[in-house]
Amino acid sequence: MFDAPRRRRRRRIIWPILITFVAVIVVIVATAGNDARATISYLEDMRSRSVELGRAGSTLSDLVGDLSRVDRSEFQSVVSGVEEALTAAEEVTDRESPEDALVGVATLFRLAVNSWSQGIEGFSAAILRAADDPTDQSAVDDLASAVVRVRAGDTIYDALIDELSREEVPSPVGAMPDVRLLPVDAPVTVVAPAWVSAARAEAGGLALRASVRIEQVATSPEWVTSADGSTVVPATDVIDVAVVIGNAGNTEAESGGSLELTLSTAEAEPVILTRGVPGIDAGASTSVIFTDLTVAPGVSYQVQLILTPAGADAFAEDNRHSTGFVVNPATGTTDTTTGG
């Protein structure tokens, strides 16, 4: 008569045990799922960063192939793109490996990114230093060392690909790309001197050079083009000549330059005036004005301008300007002013 109550007590004990067991299983499954997701996320981030590095390396390769004609701003923009890709890759290397099987992969990726970063930094510095200082004899050796570091990164990355091919190592969902940041197979003893020579090409745009030029010339009263193609100025006794001088180079033009104006006519001695030119930032411009130049109505004039920079100038062909103009003859006017 006491059997039934015993069976009820056993049921009360078994249910909590079953619930606890199920909860433990759920936790284990959930934990295993999180580990798998962490591994997939880690490998996918590594793969996507490698894709970005491969693209940056391809762009850099095209740039290096045309180094003798590359503009400095373009060079710096491409190198910055590579450095940004390396910085993004460093964010992956800063994370801990999600599982023991990926420790080797994580270590190799970190070593490759570090070697690439040091190499690209040295490559950029050596190229620009070589362009800015043609007498710098150490540029070739420094560039060669930088290329060796970049190639070491390439080799380490190849080892990473091999590591991922082992059965016991998890692989990313997509295939890892090939990455070569400086994909030129020639010996460094060949490429380093060649790239330094290309960086120093006279027609190249890598060196820090100012390039001042006469960009625009105008007068007051304003000269215009007449129907017959000649340049004419309304009837006047004096004119002002305003000259816009720009710096098309990639560095500041030094102050201390000069602009010489010669105003000549067949009827009189030429007038020669000189004005100083201030320093001009790269891409900026300034105006130099010659005021109150005496002219006579009905007379033809020639205005010649010669710009003399204070420092070196990349191109001298645009430092001169010459224009002929005619001051219109005076016409009869009615004085409309009244006395006070």
Buried (B, 14 or more C-beta within 10 A) or exposed (E): EEEEEEEEEEEEEEEEEEEEEEEEEEEEEEEEEEEEEBBBEBBEBBBBBBBBBBBBBBBBBEBBEEBBEBEBEBBBEBBEBBBEBBEBBBEBBEBEBBBEBBEBBBBBBBBBBBBBBBBBBBBBBBBBBBBBBEEBEEBBEBBBBBBBBBBBBBEBBBBBBEBBEEEEBBBBEEEBBEBBBBBBEEEBEEBBBBBBEBBBBEEBBBBBBBBBBBBEBEBBBEBEEEEEEEBBBBBBEEBEBBBBBBBBBBBBBBEEBBBEBBBBBEEEEEBEEEEEBEBBEBEEBBEBEBEEBEBBBEBBBBBBBBBBBBBBBBEEEBBEBEBEBBBBEEEEEEEEEEEE
